[in-house]
Amino acid sequence: MSNVQVAIDWVNQNIPRTNSGGVIAFPMFPGATKHDVRTIQKSLQGNVQVATVTASKQFVIVNIK
């Protein structure tokens, strides 16, 4: 399993545990590429429970609706 998929799965598993209006934030894994960042951002943004996703090579912040 790739680091990208682990990050996506981890966020999706934690969304039900996060209060409405809450935030899930985590550091990006070492060696993340721009493609990895875009893949994570697009995948998480597709979740109907996600309001916004801010992602960079350093971190990811997911705001929950």
MMTF fields as JSON, N, C-alpha, C and O atoms, coordinates in Angstrom:
{
  "mmtfVersion": "1.0.0",
  "mmtfProducer": "UNKNOWN",
  "numBonds": 259,
  "numAtoms": 260,
  "numGroups": 65,
  "numChains": 1,
  "numModels": 1,
  "chainsPerModel": [1],
  "groupsPerChain": [65],
  "chainIdList": ["A"],
  "bondAtomList": [4, 2, 8, 6, 12, 10, 16, 14, 20, 18, 24, 22, 28, 26, 32, 30, 36, 34, 40, 38, 44, 42, 48, 46, 52, 50, 56, 54, 60, 58, 64, 62, 68, 66, 72, 70, 76, 74, 80, 78, 84, 82, 88, 86, 92, 90, 96, 94, 100, 98, 104, 102, 108, 106, 112, 110, 116, 114, 120, 118, 124, 122, 128, 126, 132, 130, 136, 134, 140, 138, 144, 142, 148, 146, 152, 150, 156, 154, 160, 158, 164, 162, 168, 166, 172, 170, 176, 174, 180, 178, 184, 182, 188, 186, 192, 190, 196, 194, 200, 198, 204, 202, 208, 206, 212, 210, 216, 214, 220, 218, 224, 222, 228, 226, 232, 230, 236, 234, 240, 238, 244, 242, 248, 246, 252, 250, 256, 254],
  "bondOrderList": [1, 1, 1, 1, 1, 1, 1, 1, 1, 1, 1, 1, 1, 1, 1, 1, 1, 1, 1, 1, 1, 1, 1, 1, 1, 1, 1, 1, 1, 1, 1, 1, 1, 1, 1, 1, 1, 1, 1, 1, 1, 1, 1, 1, 1, 1, 1, 1, 1, 1, 1, 1, 1, 1, 1, 1, 1, 1, 1, 1, 1, 1, 1, 1],
  "groupList": [{"groupName": "MET", "atomNameList": ["N", "CA", "C", "O"], "elementList": ["N", "C", "C", "O"], "formalChargeList": [0, 0, 0, 0], "bondAtomList": [1, 0, 2, 1, 3, 2], "bondOrderList": [1, 1, 2], "singleLetterCode": "M", "chemCompType": "L-PEPTIDE LINKING"}, {"groupName": "SER", "atomNameList": ["N", "CA", "C", "O"], "elementList": ["N", "C", "C", "O"], "formalChargeList": [0, 0, 0, 0], "bondAtomList": [1, 0, 2, 1, 3, 2], "bondOrderList": [1, 1, 2], "singleLetterCode": "S", "chemCompType": "L-PEPTIDE LINKING"}, {"groupName": "ASN", "atomNameList": ["N", "CA", "C", "O"], "elementList": ["N", "C", "C", "O"], "formalChargeList": [0, 0, 0, 0], "bondAtomList": [1, 0, 2, 1, 3, 2], "bondOrderList": [1, 1, 2], "singleLetterCode": "N", "chemCompType": "L-PEPTIDE LINKING"}, {"groupName": "VAL", "atomNameList": ["N", "CA", "C", "O"], "elementList": ["N", "C", "C", "O"], "formalChargeList": [0, 0, 0, 0], "bondAtomList": [1, 0, 2, 1, 3, 2], "bondOrderList": [1, 1, 2], "singleLetterCode": "V", "chemCompType": "L-PEPTIDE LINKING"}, {"groupName": "GLN", "atomNameList": ["N", "CA", "C", "O"], "elementList": ["N", "C", "C", "O"], "formalChargeList": [0, 0, 0, 0], "bondAtomList": [1, 0, 2, 1, 3, 2], "bondOrderList": [1, 1, 2], "singleLetterCode": "Q", "chemCompType": "L-PEPTIDE LINKING"}, {"groupName": "ALA", "atomNameList": ["N", "CA", "C", "O"], "elementList": ["N", "C", "C", "O"], "formalChargeList": [0, 0, 0, 0], "bondAtomList": [1, 0, 2, 1, 3, 2], "bondOrderList": [1, 1, 2], "singleLetterCode": "A", "chemCompType": "L-PEPTIDE LINKING"}, {"groupName": "ILE", "atomNameList": ["N", "CA", "C", "O"], "elementList": ["N", "C", "C", "O"], "formalChargeList": [0, 0, 0, 0], "bondAtomList": [1, 0, 2, 1, 3, 2], "bondOrderList": [1, 1, 2], "singleLetterCode": "I", "chemCompType": "L-PEPTIDE LINKING"}, {"groupName": "ASP", "atomNameList": ["N", "CA", "C", "O"], "elementList": ["N", "C", "C", "O"], "formalChargeList": [0, 0, 0, 0], "bondAtomList": [1, 0, 2, 1, 3, 2], "bondOrderList": [1, 1, 2], "singleLetterCode": "D", "chemCompType": "L-PEPTIDE LINKING"}, {"groupName": "TRP", "atomNameList": ["N", "CA", "C", "O"], "elementList": ["N", "C", "C", "O"], "formalChargeList": [0, 0, 0, 0], "bondAtomList": [1, 0, 2, 1, 3, 2], "bondOrderList": [1, 1, 2], "singleLetterCode": "W", "chemCompType": "L-PEPTIDE LINKING"}, {"groupName": "PRO", "atomNameList": ["N", "CA", "C", "O"], "elementList": ["N", "C", "C", "O"], "formalChargeList": [0, 0, 0, 0], "bondAtomList": [1, 0, 2, 1, 3, 2], "bondOrderList": [1, 1, 2], "singleLetterCode": "P", "chemCompType": "L-PEPTIDE LINKING"}, {"groupName": "ARG", "atomNameList": ["N", "CA", "C", "O"], "elementList": ["N", "C", "C", "O"], "formalChargeList": [0, 0, 0, 0], "bondAtomList": [1, 0, 2, 1, 3, 2], "bondOrderList": [1, 1, 2], "singleLetterCode": "R", "chemCompType": "L-PEPTIDE LINKING"}, {"groupName": "THR", "atomNameList": ["N", "CA", "C", "O"], "elementList": ["N", "C", "C", "O"], "formalChargeList": [0, 0, 0, 0], "bondAtomList": [1, 0, 2, 1, 3, 2], "bondOrderList": [1, 1, 2], "singleLetterCode": "T", "chemCompType": "L-PEPTIDE LINKING"}, {"groupName": "GLY", "atomNameList": ["N", "CA", "C", "O"], "elementList": ["N", "C", "C", "O"], "formalChargeList": [0, 0, 0, 0], "bondAtomList": [1, 0, 2, 1, 3, 2], "bondOrderList": [1, 1, 2], "singleLetterCode": "G", "chemCompType": "PEPTIDE LINKING"}, {"groupName": "PHE", "atomNameList": ["N", "CA", "C", "O"], "elementList": ["N", "C", "C", "O"], "formalChargeList": [0, 0, 0, 0], "bondAtomList": [1, 0, 2, 1, 3, 2], "bondOrderList": [1, 1, 2], "singleLetterCode": "F", "chemCompType": "L-PEPTIDE LINKING"}, {"groupName": "LYS", "atomNameList": ["N", "CA", "C", "O"], "elementList": ["N", "C", "C", "O"], "formalChargeList": [0, 0, 0, 0], "bondAtomList": [1, 0, 2, 1, 3, 2], "bondOrderList": [1, 1, 2], "singleLetterCode": "K", "chemCompType": "L-PEPTIDE LINKING"}, {"groupName": "HIS", "atomNameList": ["N", "CA", "C", "O"], "elementList": ["N", "C", "C", "O"], "formalChargeList": [0, 0, 0, 0], "bondAtomList": [1, 0, 2, 1, 3, 2], "bondOrderList": [1, 1, 2], "singleLetterCode": "H", "chemCompType": "L-PEPTIDE LINKING"}, {"groupName": "LEU", "atomNameList": ["N", "CA", "C", "O"], "elementList": ["N", "C", "C", "O"], "formalChargeList": [0, 0, 0, 0], "bondAtomList": [1, 0, 2, 1, 3, 2], "bondOrderList": [1, 1, 2], "singleLetterCode": "L", "chemCompType": "L-PEPTIDE LINKING"}],
  "groupTypeList": [0, 1, 2, 3, 4, 3, 5, 6, 7, 8, 3, 2, 4, 2, 6, 9, 10, 11, 2, 1, 12, 12, 3, 6, 5, 13, 9, 0, 13, 9, 12, 5, 11, 14, 15, 7, 3, 10, 11, 6, 4, 14, 1, 16, 4, 12, 2, 3, 4, 3, 5, 11, 3, 11, 5, 1, 14, 4, 13, 3, 6, 3, 2, 6, 14],
  "groupIdList": [1, 2, 3, 4, 5, 6, 7, 8, 9, 10, 11, 12, 13, 14, 15, 16, 17, 18, 19, 20, 21, 22, 23, 24, 25, 26, 27, 28, 29, 30, 31, 32, 33, 34, 35, 36, 37, 38, 39, 40, 41, 42, 43, 44, 45, 46, 47, 48, 49, 50, 51, 52, 53, 54, 55, 56, 57, 58, 59, 60, 61, 62, 63, 64, 65],
  "secStructList": [7, 7, 2, 2, 2, 2, 2, 2, 2, 2, 2, 2, 2, 2, 4, 4, 4, 1, 7, 6, 6, 7, 3, 3, 3, 3, 3, 7, 7, 6, 6, 7, 7, 2, 2, 2, 2, 2, 2, 2, 2, 2, 2, 2, 2, 6, 1, 6, 6, 3, 3, 3, 3, 3, 3, 7, 1, 1, 3, 3, 3, 3, 3, 3, 7],
  "xCoordList": [0.852, 0.0, 0.895, 1.879, 0.55, 1.376, 1.087, 0.044, 2.016, 1.829, 0.623, -0.084, 0.391, -0.759, -2.05, -2.928, -2.166, -3.381, -3.546, -4.666, -2.454, -2.515, -3.056, -3.901, -2.575, -3.035, -4.528, -5.272, -4.961, -6.376, -7.247, -8.274, -6.841, -7.613, -7.675, -8.717, -6.561, -6.504, -7.5, -8.231, -7.532, -8.478, -9.907, -10.75, -10.188, -11.546, -12.015, -13.2, -11.116, -11.476, -11.742, -12.527, -11.091, -11.239, -12.355, -12.705, -12.921, -14.015, -15.2, -15.732, -15.642, -16.782, -16.488, -17.419, -15.231, -14.845, -14.663, -14.42, -14.779, -14.534, -15.858, -16.743, -15.993, -17.227, -17.435, -16.479, -18.69, -19.021, -18.314, -18.345, -17.681, -16.919, -15.5, -14.732, -15.149, -13.823, -12.775, -13.065, -11.548, -10.4, -9.595, -9.405, -9.126, -8.161, -6.89, -6.907, -5.797, -4.531, -3.43, -3.41, -2.506, -1.38, -0.221, -0.422, 1.003, 2.167, 2.202, 1.824, 2.657, 2.805, 3.99, 4.948, 3.916, 4.998, 6.252, 6.141, 7.437, 8.693, 8.764, 8.368, 9.261, 9.445, 8.192, 8.161, 7.158, 5.921, 6.18, 6.875, 5.615, 5.763, 4.52, 3.511, 4.611, 3.449, 2.28, 1.123, 2.598, 1.555, 0.877, -0.346, 1.66, 1.098, 0.153, -0.951, 0.598, -0.207, -1.528, -2.589, -1.467, -2.684, -3.611, -4.828, -3.054, -3.861, -4.612, -5.807, -3.913, -4.548, -5.631, -6.741, -5.31, -6.261, -7.523, -8.635, -7.364, -8.521, -9.368, -10.597, -8.727, -9.457, -10.272, -11.442, -9.644, -10.342, -11.446, -12.502, -11.211, -12.216, -13.467, -14.557, -13.309, -14.447, -15.384, -16.5, -14.949, -15.788, -16.844, -16.503, -18.121, -19.205, -19.16, -19.767, -18.462, -18.379, -17.252, -17.132, -16.434, -15.291, -15.68, -16.213, -15.412, -15.687, -14.534, -14.735, -13.322, -12.144, -10.941, -10.881, -9.981, -8.716, -7.598, -7.583, -6.662, -5.463, -4.299, -4.081, -3.548, -2.457, -1.198, -1.253, -0.07, 1.229, 2.195, 1.802, 3.449, 4.443, 4.778, 5.453, 4.324, 4.606, 3.441, 3.66, 2.208, 1.065, -0.212, -0.271, -1.254, -2.598, -3.563, -3.478, -4.485, -5.532, -6.872, -7.122, -7.723, -9.039, -10.093, -10.142, -10.947, -12.066, -13.304, -13.636, -13.981, -15.17, -16.413, -16.483, -17.403, -18.663, -19.413, -20.495],
  "yCoordList": [-1.18, 0.0, 1.239, 1.301, 2.215, 3.42, 4.398, 4.32, 5.309, 6.347, 7.217, 7.669, 7.449, 8.254, 7.575, 8.222, 6.291, 5.571, 5.496, 5.58, 5.339, 5.318, 6.646, 6.662, 7.762, 9.091, 9.261, 9.735, 8.876, 8.999, 8.127, 8.583, 6.89, 5.979, 6.48, 6.385, 7.011, 7.485, 8.623, 8.632, 9.576, 10.688, 10.167, 10.535, 9.318, 8.803, 8.022, 8.056, 7.326, 6.586, 7.527, 7.2, 8.695, 9.622, 10.644, 11.334, 10.762, 11.709, 11.42, 12.361, 10.163, 9.918, 10.273, 10.53, 10.29, 10.606, 12.106, 12.548, 12.881, 14.321, 15.067, 14.791, 16.012, 16.788, 17.647, 18.018, 17.957, 18.857, 20.191, 20.74, 20.705, 21.948, 21.726, 22.679, 20.484, 20.157, 20.091, 20.253, 19.848, 19.818, 18.548, 18.139, 17.933, 16.84, 17.371, 17.785, 17.36, 17.866, 16.856, 16.219, 16.718, 15.812, 16.221, 16.836, 15.874, 16.185, 15.251, 14.083, 15.781, 14.974, 14.033, 14.363, 12.874, 11.898, 12.411, 13.176, 12.003, 12.445, 12.023, 10.913, 12.902, 12.583, 12.722, 12.246, 13.366, 13.54, 14.427, 15.439, 14.033, 14.81, 15.683, 15.527, 16.597, 17.426, 16.544, 16.829, 15.476, 14.55, 13.89, 13.757, 13.477, 12.882, 13.866, 13.503, 15.114, 16.153, 16.348, 16.399, 16.456, 16.643, 15.436, 15.598, 14.237, 13.018, 12.973, 12.679, 13.262, 13.272, 14.343, 14.084, 15.537, 16.644, 16.34, 16.554, 15.849, 15.549, 14.424, 14.49, 13.405, 12.278, 12.705, 12.347, 13.472, 13.898, 14.898, 14.875, 15.777, 16.768, 16.098, 16.666, 14.896, 14.155, 13.603, 13.193, 13.587, 13.091, 14.134, 15.295, 13.747, 14.704, 15.324, 16.372, 14.709, 15.247, 16.271, 16.909, 16.429, 17.335, 18.695, 18.778, 19.768, 21.129, 21.613, 21.982, 21.611, 22.067, 21.207, 20.589, 21.18, 20.485, 21.436, 21.971, 21.646, 22.424, 21.46, 20.867, 21.303, 20.331, 20.949, 21.715, 20.597, 21.0, 19.848, 18.798, 20.045, 18.995, 18.86, 17.906, 19.789, 19.743, 19.225, 18.55, 19.538, 19.182, 19.073, 19.48, 18.505, 18.444, 18.871, 18.403, 19.767, 20.206, 19.961, 20.453, 19.202, 18.859, 19.438, 19.097, 20.315, 20.892, 20.065, 19.805, 19.656, 18.812, 19.687, 20.663, 19.331, 20.089, 19.949, 20.515],
  "zCoordList": [0.0, 0.0, 0.0, 0.736, -0.821, -0.935, 0.205, 0.854, 0.436, 1.444, 1.118, 2.018, -0.164, -0.595, -0.148, 0.424, -0.402, -0.027, 1.485, 1.99, 2.206, 3.672, 4.193, 5.087, 3.641, 4.067, 3.791, 4.65, 2.604, 2.229, 3.134, 3.638, 3.336, 4.187, 5.626, 6.275, 6.124, 7.505, 7.717, 8.708, 6.796, 6.907, 6.817, 7.635, 5.839, 5.681, 6.906, 7.238, 7.577, 8.787, 9.962, 10.852, 9.967, 11.087, 10.903, 11.86, 9.716, 9.496, 10.422, 11.011, 10.582, 11.477, 12.946, 13.71, 13.341, 14.718, 14.933, 16.056, 13.87, 13.942, 13.958, 13.148, 14.88, 14.986, 13.751, 13.069, 13.471, 12.371, 12.595, 13.696, 11.55, 11.675, 12.174, 12.31, 12.445, 12.964, 11.872, 10.687, 12.305, 11.4, 11.657, 12.802, 10.576, 10.648, 9.999, 8.84, 10.739, 10.201, 10.487, 11.541, 9.525, 9.737, 8.843, 7.796, 9.263, 8.421, 7.213, 7.304, 6.092, 4.883, 5.078, 5.778, 4.459, 4.586, 3.87, 2.912, 4.322, 3.695, 2.224, 1.869, 1.393, -0.017, -0.864, -1.999, -0.333, -1.099, -2.318, -2.23, -3.444, -4.675, -4.893, -4.205, -5.856, -6.191, -6.635, -6.327, -7.358, -7.802, -6.601, -6.579, -5.604, -4.386, -3.706, -3.302, -3.585, -2.932, -3.677, -3.054, -5.006, -5.817, -5.706, -5.609, -5.718, -5.618, -4.291, -4.257, -3.207, -1.88, -1.824, -1.359, -2.296, -2.238, -3.054, -2.569, -4.276, -5.123, -4.53, -4.568, -3.988, -3.424, -2.2, -2.072, -1.303, -0.094, -0.408, 0.224, -1.382, -1.748, -2.317, -2.263, -2.859, -3.398, -2.34, -2.657, -1.093, -0.004, 0.341, 0.571, 0.382, 0.625, 2.02, 2.239, 2.96, 4.316, 4.467, 5.513, 3.44, 3.504, 2.933, 1.826, 3.695, 3.235, 2.365, 1.208, 2.925, 2.183, 2.527, 3.59, 1.606, 1.819, 1.434, 0.326, 2.352, 2.072, 2.192, 3.248, 1.106, 1.113, 0.517, -0.444, 1.109, 0.581, 0.823, 1.331, 0.461, 0.695, 2.175, 2.561, 3.012, 4.439, 5.288, 6.293, 4.89, 5.732, 4.922, 3.761, 5.569, 5.005, 6.096, 7.231, 5.743, 6.666, 5.989, 4.888, 6.649, 6.108, 7.024, 8.206, 6.493, 7.254, 6.963, 5.807, 8.025, 7.917, 7.936, 8.683, 7.103, 7.059, 8.361, 8.514]
}
